[in-house]
């Protein structure tokens, strides 16, 4: 009699665990999302970026932003002045740039990162 009771109870317990296991397998965790976003942002910027913001949108989706600085060689037209020649010249300028992204874990387990918006100022 005890064996009959034990079997249905243990099966019910296992059934409760199964959905949690499958959710954990499909969920996108912070570290893999950050690695994927970092790689995508670095390729976009052509240099190392800093992930400055990340937050979860859904169990399988993170949103984030990466930032970096760059020098614009054409910079500011006529901003420099040479007192010897009395002429103005172009000077390079520093710009702060950012890119917004969304990382999603696909059913295959791969992570796809989509660029949403970018800005340099």
N, C-alpha and C positions, 0 to 999 in steps of 0.2 A: 504494500500500500504506500509506503513512504517513497519508493522508487517512482511510482506513478505521479505523485505530487511533485517530487523533485524535478522530474523531466519537464513538465509544463512551466514551472516557475523559472527554471534555468533558461528555457527557450524564450520566455517572455523577456527575461533580463537581457539576453543576447539581442533580441529584436530591438530593444531600446537603444542599445549601443550602436547598432548598424547605421542608422541615419547620422549619428554624430561622426562616425568615421568617414562617411562619404562627404559630409560637409567640410570636415577638416582637410580632406584631400583636394577639394575644389577651391577652398579659400585661398586668397592671395595674401601672403604674409608680408610684413613691413620690409624685412631685409632683402628678399628677392625683388620686390617692387622697386626698392631704392637702387639696387644694382642695375636693374634694367633701365630705369630712368637716368641714372648717372651715365651709363654707356651711350644712350641716345642723345643726351644733352651734350656730352663731350664731342660726339661726332658732328652734331649740328654746329657747335661753336668753333670747332677746329682746335680746341684746347681744353684743358681741365676746367670743369665748372664746379660750383658749390650747390648742392641741393639745399635750398633754404626753407622749403615748405613742403609738407606731405600730409595728407589726410585721407581717410577711407571714405569712399562714396557708397560702396556696396561691399559685400563679402569678397567679391572677386575683382574689385576696382579701387585703385588709388588715384588721386589727383596730386600734382606737385608742381614745383617751380624750381628752376636752376638759374643761377646768376654767375656772371663773369665780367671782367673788365677787359677792354681792348683799346688800342691806340688807333685812331683814324688818321692816317698819314696826310690826307688832304685837309682834315680838320677845319680850322677856322680861316676862311679866305680873308686876307688882308689884315689879320689881327696883330701880326708882328710889325715892329717899326725899327728901322735901322737909322739912328741919328746921324751917322757919318754920311750916308748917301741920301738921307731924307726920303727913303722909299719904304712902302709897306710891303710885307711879304706874308705868305701863308704859313701858319703854324699847325703842328699836329695837335690833336686834342684827345683827351681820355674820354671814353664812353662807358657807361654802365649798361649791361645788356641782361635780358632775362628771357626765358622761354617757359611757357606753361605746357604741361603734358598730362596725359591720362594713361595709366598702365592697367591692362586688363589681362587676367589669367583666362586663357581659352580652355575649351573642353579637352584639348589635346595635352594640356599641362604647360604649354608654352606661354610666355608673357609677351603681349604686344603693347608697344608704347606708341601713342599717337601724339604728335605735336599739335597743340591747339592755337598758340599765339606766341609771337616773339616781339621784342621791343628793344631798341638801343636809344639812349638819350645822353 
